[in-house]
């Protein structure tokens, strides 16, 4: 019997007051997929961090913009894609920052991607200049 792919999408205005709605959406997805309580928490934290970064950095707190969260449950994986049309970034530049410098110099940013990569099984970022940015995060079900 072929696997049934289930796709869900949530679109919200770019305002931190909507992070609760995003967390609830992601929690529901994780539970439907059969993730453990701990894995659901990891998924929720990674997506919350990604969306907060979009709101603050990509959109510069412009609440007229929209954040889209697409979730796909497909057999043994949960894929979350955070989509925005704001300012992109170079993940390679962030990767090169040394953790010590981030902590001791108290520079803003840089820890979000590290956190997401720690919490998720895969994290991929794609910037299509002038069109959109997609942050794709994958969590595998460990059954």
N, C-alpha and C positions, 0 to 999 in steps of 0.2 A: 504494500500500500504506500503511495507517495506521501511525502511529508506535506503537511498543510502549513503554508506560510501565512502568518497573520500580521497585518500592518496597521498601525494606529498613528495618527498625527494630531498634535496639539499645537496651535498657534496662539501666541499671547503677545500683548504689547510689551515693549522692552522696558519694564518697570520691575524693580525688585519686589514689589508687593505681589507679583505673580509667581515668584519662586515657590511659594507654598503650593500653588496649583500644579506647577511642574513636578515638584517632589511627590505629590499625591498621584499624579499620572504615572510617574516612573515606578513608584511603589506598586501600583496596580499591575503594571506590565511585568515587573519582576515576580510578583506572586503568581500571576497567570502562567508564567513560563516555568514555574516550579523551582525558582531559586530558593536557597536557604534564607533564613532571617538575616544572617550576617551578609550574604551576597546581595540581598535586596538593599541593605544599608550602604554597601560599597557602591552599588549602581546609583543609588539616590545621591550620595555625596559627590561622585564624579560628575553626574549630570548637573547638579546644583552649581558646582564650581565652574563648569563649562558655560552655563547660562549666565551666571553672575559676571564672568569675564566678558561675555558678549555685550551685556548691558553696560558695563563700565568702560571697557577698552574699545571694542569694535564700534559701539554706538555713542560713546562718550556721554552716557546717561540721557540720550535723546529718547524720550518716552513715546515719540510718534512712530518709532520703528517697530518691527515685528521680529520675534524669535520663534522659530519653528523647531519642534522636537518630533522626529519621526522614529517610531519604535517598530522593530520587526522581530517577531518570535518565529524562529525557523528550526524546528527539530531540536538540536542541541545547542543553539546559540540565541542570545538576545543581542540585537544590534540597535544602538541608539545613535541617531545622527542629529546633531544640533546645527541648524542652518541659519545664517544671517547674511545680510547684504552690507554690512559695515566694513570698517577698515580691517584688513587682514594683517597677519603678522608672519614672521619667519620663524618657524619652530626650531630650525637649526641654530639660530642665534640664541634662543632661550636655552637650548640644550648645552651650549658652550659655557653658559654662566656657571661658575663654581658655587656650590651650595654654601660654602663658607662666606663667600662675598655677599650672597643674598642675605644671609643671616646677620653677619656683623656690620655690613654697611646699610642694612635695613632698606634695601632697594625694593620698590614696589614691583610685584609681578615675578614671574618665573617659577613659582612653586606650583601653580595650578596644573601645568602639564605634567610635572613630576608626580603630583598626587594622582592625577587621572591614570597615568601609566602604571602606578603602583596598584591602584584599585581594580583596573580592568585588565583583561587578557590581551587586548590589542587596542591601540589608539592611532588613528590616521587623520591627518589634517590636509585639506585641499583648498587652495585659494584660487578662484577664477576671477582675476582682476576685472572690476567693473560689473561683475555679475553677482557672485555669492561666495561664501566661505562655508565649508562643511567640515565639521569635526565628527568623525566616525569612531564610535567606541563599541567594542565587542566583549561580551561576557559569555563564557562557555558554561553550559550546565554540567555539573559534575555529579552525574547519577551513578 
